[in-house]
Amino acid sequence: MALMETVGEPLLTTSLVLPDTDAEELPSHEAETVAETMLKHVDLMLDAEDCPSGPTSVIDCTGDMPELLREGFRPIDLD
């Protein structure tokens, strides 16, 4: 939220493979490996540290309260 307030605009994020990269190019989801691979394709990357691969959660933060649209591999409690 602090980043969005500082930027003053919505953020677009993705966990998809970029169009000009090969899915096999990313051998792991370790933060250092992801940074080495992806920082040549994007302007900014926030380090969430190492994380296992799997589906991600989607949270809508456009309303008064965040709404879970899709739960990923880790349970999310927004209460």
Backbone bond lengths (Angstrom), bond angles and torsions (degrees), N, CA, C in turn:
res aa  C-N    CA-C-N  psi(-1)  N-CA   C-N-CA  omega(-1)  CA-C   N-CA-C  phi
1 M - - - 1.448 - - 1.537 110.34 -
2 A 1.330 116.43 -38.60 1.466 119.60 179.47 1.522 110.76 -62.67
3 L 1.318 117.40 -39.17 1.457 120.56 178.38 1.524 110.62 -64.23
4 M 1.331 116.93 -45.17 1.465 120.30 179.80 1.528 111.11 -63.59
5 E 1.328 117.35 -38.78 1.464 120.14 177.57 1.523 110.80 -65.17
6 T 1.325 117.05 -39.44 1.461 121.35 179.66 1.523 111.34 -66.83
7 V 1.334 116.45 -44.85 1.460 121.65 -179.26 1.525 110.35 -70.72
8 G 1.322 116.36 -37.49 1.456 120.60 179.19 1.513 114.27 77.55
9 E 1.324 116.77 13.41 1.463 122.36 179.69 1.521 108.94 -142.44
10 P 1.327 117.38 159.63 1.471 119.54 175.20 1.528 110.60 -62.46
11 L 1.303 116.15 152.43 1.461 121.91 177.40 1.522 109.36 -107.71
12 L 1.294 116.07 139.46 1.458 121.55 173.80 1.518 106.95 -106.26
13 T 1.311 115.85 122.71 1.462 119.86 178.77 1.517 108.32 -126.41
14 T 1.305 115.11 158.19 1.455 119.40 179.56 1.518 110.48 -150.20
15 S 1.293 115.13 152.54 1.460 120.72 172.66 1.524 109.21 -115.84
16 L 1.332 115.86 13.93 1.459 121.17 -179.74 1.517 110.99 -83.54
17 V 1.309 116.12 157.60 1.455 121.02 174.44 1.526 107.67 -71.74
18 L 1.306 116.95 135.13 1.458 120.95 179.46 1.526 110.40 -67.51
19 P 1.340 117.04 149.81 1.472 120.62 -174.69 1.526 114.67 -55.84
20 D 1.325 117.93 -35.41 1.458 119.33 -176.09 1.529 112.78 -96.56
21 T 1.335 117.00 18.30 1.465 120.12 176.18 1.518 109.14 -118.98
22 D 1.289 114.75 151.91 1.457 121.98 178.01 1.530 108.22 -89.55
23 A 1.324 117.81 134.48 1.465 121.11 179.91 1.522 111.10 -55.93
24 E 1.309 116.92 -30.03 1.465 120.93 179.62 1.526 111.83 -75.96
25 E 1.339 116.90 -11.96 1.458 121.11 -178.19 1.527 112.15 -68.76
26 L 1.313 117.55 -21.63 1.457 122.15 -178.96 1.526 108.73 -103.17
27 P 1.333 116.96 92.63 1.458 120.67 -173.68 1.529 114.75 -73.38
28 S 1.331 118.09 -17.51 1.460 119.88 178.68 1.524 109.18 -155.12
29 H 1.316 116.04 173.53 1.455 121.54 177.52 1.524 110.95 -105.13
30 E 1.331 117.22 18.65 1.456 120.39 175.86 1.526 107.95 -68.57
31 A 1.323 116.78 139.26 1.466 122.04 -173.62 1.525 112.28 -53.59
32 E 1.307 117.72 -44.33 1.466 120.44 -178.00 1.528 111.94 -64.64
33 T 1.325 116.89 -41.17 1.467 121.19 178.85 1.522 110.90 -65.58
34 V 1.318 116.75 -43.70 1.466 120.75 178.73 1.528 109.61 -61.84
35 A 1.327 117.27 -44.71 1.468 120.74 -179.73 1.524 110.99 -61.44
36 E 1.321 117.43 -46.50 1.464 120.76 -179.66 1.522 111.28 -59.58
37 T 1.308 116.77 -36.61 1.469 121.36 -177.05 1.520 112.13 -81.78
38 M 1.317 117.73 -45.61 1.460 121.46 -169.24 1.521 115.74 -90.49
39 L 1.338 118.69 -25.75 1.462 119.01 -175.52 1.525 113.73 -65.62
40 K 1.320 117.57 -14.80 1.469 118.68 175.10 1.535 110.91 -81.37
41 H 1.340 117.45 -6.07 1.463 121.90 -177.64 1.528 113.90 -114.76
42 V 1.333 117.69 -15.53 1.465 121.06 -176.39 1.525 109.77 -128.67
43 D 1.315 116.34 161.29 1.462 121.29 -179.50 1.524 112.94 -82.98
44 L 1.332 116.89 -29.22 1.454 120.63 -173.75 1.516 110.20 -149.60
45 M 1.315 116.46 142.13 1.458 120.96 175.42 1.518 107.58 -139.70
46 L 1.335 116.93 127.79 1.455 121.46 175.90 1.519 108.15 -88.97
47 D 1.312 117.24 132.24 1.453 122.09 -177.45 1.524 110.32 -85.19
48 A 1.335 115.97 110.87 1.461 121.70 176.87 1.527 110.03 -98.94
49 E 1.328 116.38 13.73 1.452 124.44 -177.35 1.524 110.26 65.71
50 D 1.325 116.74 -175.56 1.459 121.31 -176.66 1.525 110.31 -66.01
51 C 1.328 115.77 141.11 1.457 119.54 176.95 1.527 108.83 -147.23
52 P 1.318 116.63 147.43 1.457 119.50 178.37 1.521 110.26 -70.44
53 S 1.307 115.88 154.81 1.464 118.45 176.66 1.522 109.04 -74.79
54 G 1.297 116.21 155.17 1.455 121.48 179.73 1.510 110.03 153.93
55 P 1.326 116.59 175.38 1.456 119.93 -179.08 1.527 111.29 -64.61
56 T 1.316 116.19 146.38 1.458 121.74 -179.10 1.523 110.42 -99.70
57 S 1.316 115.20 159.34 1.458 120.90 175.62 1.521 108.88 -86.66
58 V 1.322 115.75 149.76 1.461 121.93 175.03 1.520 106.91 -120.89
59 I 1.332 115.97 122.54 1.454 121.85 -178.27 1.522 108.57 -121.80
60 D 1.323 116.09 125.34 1.466 122.30 178.04 1.523 107.77 -87.15
61 C 1.322 116.30 115.90 1.469 121.38 -179.57 1.523 111.87 -108.53
62 T 1.334 117.29 21.06 1.460 120.03 -176.77 1.522 113.20 -84.79
63 G 1.325 118.19 -17.79 1.463 121.32 -179.66 1.515 111.76 -95.28
64 D 1.321 114.88 -169.87 1.462 120.07 179.07 1.523 111.68 -67.23
65 M 1.325 116.41 -31.76 1.463 121.84 179.73 1.533 108.84 -126.96
66 P 1.328 117.78 140.88 1.474 119.57 176.40 1.527 110.63 -60.69
67 E 1.331 116.27 142.66 1.464 121.99 179.81 1.526 109.31 -125.21
68 L 1.316 116.32 126.29 1.453 121.49 178.78 1.525 109.10 -76.41
69 L 1.332 116.46 114.79 1.463 121.09 179.71 1.523 111.50 -92.75
70 R 1.345 116.43 -34.26 1.466 120.58 178.10 1.520 107.43 -149.96
71 E 1.337 115.60 126.06 1.461 119.92 178.04 1.517 109.57 -89.81
72 G 1.315 116.28 130.46 1.456 122.26 178.84 1.510 111.72 -85.68
73 F 1.320 115.93 -154.47 1.466 120.59 -174.79 1.518 112.81 -74.38
74 R 1.323 118.01 -17.17 1.463 120.96 175.64 1.531 109.09 -105.82
75 P 1.329 117.98 131.60 1.461 120.11 178.19 1.536 110.66 -59.95
76 I 1.318 116.08 142.96 1.465 122.53 -178.75 1.524 108.02 -120.13
77 D 1.328 116.62 129.11 1.457 121.41 174.62 1.511 107.83 -118.10
78 L 1.315 117.24 110.79 1.451 121.80 -178.34 1.517 113.10 -92.76
79 D 1.326 117.48 2.68 1.480 120.08 179.58 1.496 112.18 -79.55
